[in-house]
């Protein structure tokens, strides 16, 4: 009999697999390195085991992925291991690092990680992403829950909506497919970070392949296109904090 924890692991695997399909990292009938056989070779060690992968994806099948295979998926596809193994956090997101000492309550520490554009753009922003002694947390009324990150804006590209020196607070979304057109997002990709109005540009299969990034200060900053790939992370800007 399969234990409940394995079934829950497999349910998370199914969600992760669907998200990888949405991102274009897996294309079931692809013969260029992204097909089911390629996935099976990476995870199970044999490209002929695609039928086993399909069994894992079939909610009516009793076969379930195991923990060793799940860890390989995390390593090969950049999945948040805390999510897939333990159900903590988001599939591609960051988990706020735990403090080195025990705080009385989470609210006493704050639930919003404050960092810099350089640190946010240049690291994985996961449990090991920052040195623990450098972490700063704060909280503001009306914003509860975890997975919140903030940083100060540099430049005038989003003026007058967001000004130089303003702090934006963001929460990660599962992927580019969840973007709502013409809302403000922080897009993290290949070591760069932009805060822009965003529009999705789908490919011929309907997947979000590119993003159009639009500045509020359009007189000085032209829109540009950014390709979506396995490194792309999307954060919805949910609050702006300005200096008085």
C-alpha positions in Angstrom: 0.0 0.0 0.0 1.3 3.4 -0.9 1.7 5.8 2.0 -0.2 9.0 2.1 3.0 11.1 2.0 4.0 9.4 -1.3 0.5 10.1 -2.7 0.8 13.8 -1.7 4.4 13.9 -3.1 3.0 12.6 -6.4 0.2 15.2 -6.4 2.8 17.9 -6.1 4.8 16.2 -8.9 1.8 16.4 -11.2 1.4 20.1 -10.5 5.1 20.7 -11.1 5.0 18.7 -14.4 2.1 20.8 -15.6 3.9 24.0 -14.8 7.0 22.8 -16.6 4.8 22.1 -19.6 3.4 25.6 -19.3 6.9 27.0 -19.3 7.9 25.0 -22.3 10.5 23.0 -20.4 8.7 19.8 -21.3 6.9 19.2 -24.6 5.4 15.7 -24.6 5.8 14.9 -28.3 9.1 16.8 -28.8 12.1 15.1 -30.3 14.5 17.9 -29.7 15.4 17.1 -26.0 12.2 18.2 -24.2 10.0 15.1 -24.7 8.6 12.5 -22.3 11.5 10.2 -23.2 14.1 12.9 -22.4 12.4 13.6 -19.1 12.4 9.8 -18.3 16.1 9.5 -19.1 16.9 12.4 -16.8 14.7 11.2 -13.9 14.6 7.4 -14.3 17.8 6.8 -16.2 16.1 5.3 -19.3 14.3 7.2 -22.0 12.2 4.0 -22.6 10.5 4.6 -19.3 8.1 7.3 -20.6 5.2 5.0 -19.8 6.2 5.1 -16.1 6.2 8.9 -16.2 2.7 8.8 -17.7 1.6 6.4 -14.9 2.8 8.9 -12.3 0.8 11.6 -14.1 -2.4 9.4 -14.1 -4.2 10.2 -10.9 -6.1 6.8 -11.2 -2.8 4.9 -11.4 -1.4 3.5 -8.1 2.2 4.1 -9.1 3.8 7.2 -7.5 7.1 9.0 -7.8 9.6 8.3 -5.1 11.7 10.8 -3.1 15.0 10.1 -4.9 13.3 10.8 -8.3 11.7 13.9 -6.9 15.1 15.3 -5.8 16.5 14.6 -9.3 13.6 16.7 -10.7 14.5 19.6 -8.4 18.1 19.5 -9.5 17.4 19.1 -13.2 14.6 21.6 -13.5 15.3 24.2 -10.8 12.3 23.2 -8.7 12.1 24.4 -5.1 13.0 21.2 -3.2 11.2 22.4 -0.1 8.0 22.5 -2.1 8.2 19.2 -3.9 9.6 17.1 -1.0 7.8 18.8 1.9 5.0 20.8 0.4 6.5 24.1 1.7 6.6 27.2 -0.4 5.9 27.4 -4.1 7.3 25.2 -7.0 9.6 27.8 -8.4 9.5 30.3 -5.6 11.7 31.3 -2.8 11.1 30.3 0.9 12.1 33.0 3.3 15.2 31.7 5.1 14.7 30.7 8.7 16.5 32.9 11.3 19.5 31.4 13.1 17.7 32.0 16.4 14.2 31.4 17.5 12.0 34.4 17.5 9.0 34.7 19.9 6.6 34.9 17.0 6.7 35.4 13.2 5.0 38.7 13.6 7.8 40.0 15.9 10.3 39.4 13.1 8.2 40.5 10.2 7.0 38.6 7.2 8.6 40.7 4.4 12.2 40.1 3.3 14.0 43.4 2.5 16.9 43.1 0.1 18.5 45.0 -2.8 18.0 44.9 -6.5 21.5 43.5 -6.9 21.0 40.7 -4.4 17.6 39.8 -5.7 18.6 39.7 -9.3 21.9 37.9 -8.7 20.8 35.0 -6.4 18.4 32.2 -6.4 16.5 33.8 -3.5 15.9 30.5 -1.8 16.7 29.1 1.6 20.4 29.4 1.0 20.3 32.5 -1.1 21.3 35.1 1.5 23.7 35.1 4.4 21.5 34.8 7.5 23.3 37.7 9.3 22.4 40.0 6.5 18.6 39.4 6.4 16.2 42.1 7.3 12.5 41.6 7.8 9.6 44.0 8.4 5.9 44.0 8.3 3.2 46.5 7.4 -0.6 46.4 8.2 -2.7 44.6 5.7 0.0 42.3 4.2 0.1 38.9 5.9 1.5 35.5 4.9 4.9 34.4 3.7 6.8 34.6 0.5 7.0 38.4 0.3 10.1 40.2 -0.8 10.9 43.9 -1.2 13.6 46.1 -2.6 14.1 49.8 -3.5 13.6 51.0 -7.0 16.5 52.6 -8.9 15.8 54.9 -11.8 12.9 56.8 -13.3 11.5 54.3 -15.8 8.2 53.8 -13.9 7.6 57.4 -12.9 5.1 58.8 -12.0 3.6 55.5 -10.8 6.7 54.3 -8.9 9.5 56.8 -8.2 13.3 56.4 -7.7 13.8 55.3 -4.1 10.3 53.8 -3.6 10.2 50.3 -2.1 8.1 47.7 -3.9 6.7 44.6 -2.2 6.2 41.5 -4.4 4.8 38.0 -4.2 5.9 35.4 -6.6 3.4 33.8 -9.0 3.7 30.2 -10.3 4.9 31.2 -13.8 4.6 33.6 -16.7 1.3 31.9 -17.7 -0.4 33.5 -14.6 0.5 37.1 -15.6 -2.5 39.4 -16.0 -1.8 41.8 -18.9 -0.9 45.4 -18.1 -0.3 44.9 -14.4 3.0 45.7 -12.7 5.4 42.8 -12.1 9.0 42.3 -11.2 10.6 40.1 -13.9 13.8 38.3 -12.8 15.7 36.7 -15.7 19.3 35.7 -16.3 20.7 38.0 -13.6 18.6 41.0 -14.4 15.5 42.5 -12.7 12.9 44.8 -14.2 9.8 46.3 -12.7 7.4 47.1 -15.5 3.9 46.8 -16.9 3.8 43.4 -18.5 2.0 41.8 -21.4 2.2 38.1 -22.3 3.2 37.2 -25.9 2.1 33.5 -26.6 3.7 31.2 -29.1 1.7 29.2 -31.7 0.8 26.7 -29.1 -0.6 29.3 -26.8 2.2 29.1 -24.2 3.7 32.4 -22.9 7.0 32.5 -24.8 7.9 36.2 -24.5 7.0 39.1 -22.3 6.5 42.7 -23.4 7.9 45.0 -20.7 6.5 48.5 -20.7 7.7 51.5 -18.7 5.3 54.1 -17.2 7.8 56.7 -18.3 7.3 55.8 -22.0 8.8 59.1 -23.3 12.2 58.2 -22.0 12.0 54.4 -22.0 10.9 52.3 -25.0 9.0 49.0 -24.5 11.2 45.9 -25.0 10.7 42.1 -25.3 12.1 39.5 -23.0 12.2 35.8 -23.8 10.7 33.4 -21.2 13.0 30.5 -20.3 13.8 28.2 -17.4 15.4 31.0 -15.4 12.5 33.4 -15.6 10.8 34.3 -12.4 7.7 36.5 -12.0 6.7 38.5 -9.0 3.5 40.5 -8.7 4.1 44.0 -7.3 1.4 44.3 -4.7 2.4 47.4 -2.7 4.5 50.5 -3.1 6.0 52.3 -0.1 7.2 55.9 -0.7 9.3 58.3 1.3 7.3 61.0 3.0 
